[in-house]
Amino acid sequence: MIPESFIQELLNRVDVVDLIDGYVPLKKAGANFAACCPFHNEKSPSFTVSPSKQFYHCFGCGAHGTAIGFLMEYSGLGFIEAIKELSNRAGLQVPEDEGWKPHDAPKITALTEIMARAAKYYYEQLKRSDKAISYLKQRGISGEMAQKFGIGYAPEGWQNLGDAFDDYTINALQLAGLVIKNEQGRLYDRFRDRIMFPIMNQKGEVIAFGGRVLGEGEPKYLNSPETPLFEKGREVFGLPQARAALRDKDTAIVVEGYMDVVALAQHRIGNVVATLGTATTSVHVQKLLRQVDHIAFCFDGDAAGRKAAWRALENSLEVLPEKKSIGFVFLPEADDPDSFVRQHGSEAFERMIAQATPLSEFLLRHLASNCDMNSAEGRARLVAEAKPLLGRLQTPLLRLQLVKRLAEISGFSQPEVERLCDLRPIARSAPAKAPETEVFTVSPPATAVVAETGAGESAAARPDTDKFCRCAFTQTVM
């Protein structure tokens, strides 16, 4: 086990202000530093970092912790991974005991039983709450769907879980993230007056909860903290319920909210999971690609949605294998998956998923949108921006396609792009004439237009490639 003394020494060596400023630009605000919170959307800064206390706290969503907690929350790392990352930064060697097994005490089984009992209690409370039932009905969620996902309700009050457990004071309730002890030593329920979504592991065991506030209030969603059972950078919501649909569709649709998953399932779209209030991690991608060949990330079309999509792309590059594909769907700015499917229906939503923008196309569009493609400087910047991403991509065939496309856009030759990006050349056959449709032109205005088929090319003449990776298109890049 990593000694507590080492953890304290590590926190003394790492300046939390410097660490967070590397991810989120901070501004001086009196004795502290401030920024817009990276863990929820807000227009005015409520996220503060204290250099004297070496602590961060968001007055909007309640996120708080030390440098270790920030790395876990922001990057989706587990506790041990965060310790190792900070140790590398500080130049410290992590002491490890070979005989130690993570989370030996208390036993995982005991915590699992506690979470199962809490889930049963919340589910029973839903049946007794008219306002919670009314809320779900307003959102179009049936009793059958609530049962399928084990949706419950945490009543108002401070110690309601005392009705579910003989001893409310046992430490395991705090370790499981169900009960909080304040500075005065008083115990109280973490979740109060919230619709409760049980988060299950692949075995169907409850390992955490997501609680949605009824009506207005902050934070809108409150999640269980990291526990011996739960690392949110490794888990997704709705996986056990989606398993059969994932096998049938061979595609995982990844959305941002619990309610989006349930609403889509209500409309017979069952191959949907959600990340748990954190950015998509490489572990999320690996877990899903072990079960399906295709992932479609579905985000809102606003700036926050595109930012989330870009982080998902970055964290997918190193774990995307050959013969697998990733696509991106951007909804209209006023919609989320829940509102879109209720207004337009499941067929319209599934059409958007089938037409998902391939990872390669999204990557090039995003980079080009930040460069002046009408100038030599802008095209040079495009190659420079693409360099670290191409270096992380582990699929030689897709990388080769991206290099070719990048050469066309930038005006460099393919060997020049490979040399400038420090890529080892991949063996190529004799050059062939490119199809008419595979043409990049560089011209204003700053728009991108995609046509799936070219002039005179029949569907039968095209190879039956993956639906997310059909790259025969004409595109105008800004």
Protein Blocks (a to p, Z undefined) as FASTA:
>chain_A
ZZfklmmmmmmmpcfklmmmmmmccddehjbccdddfkbccfbdcbdcdfklopaddfkn
opacdfklmmmmmnopafklmmmmmmmmnopacdddfkbcghkbccfklmmmmmmmmmmm
mmmmmmmmmklmmmmmmnopafklmmmnopacddedjklmmmmpmblmbmklmmnopacc
dfkopacdfbgciacdddddfkopafbdcdddehjaddfbdcddddfkbcfklbcehklm
mmmmmmmnopacddfbfklmmmmmmnopabbccdehiacdfklmmmmmmmmmbdcddddf
bfklmmmmmmmmmmmmmmmcghiacddddddfkbcfklmmmmnojklmmmmmmmpccfkl
mmmmmmmmmpcfkbfklmmmmmmmmmmmmmmpmbfklmmmmmmmmmmmnopafklmmmmn
opacddddddddddfklccdddddddddddfbdehiafklpccddfklccbdcdddZZ
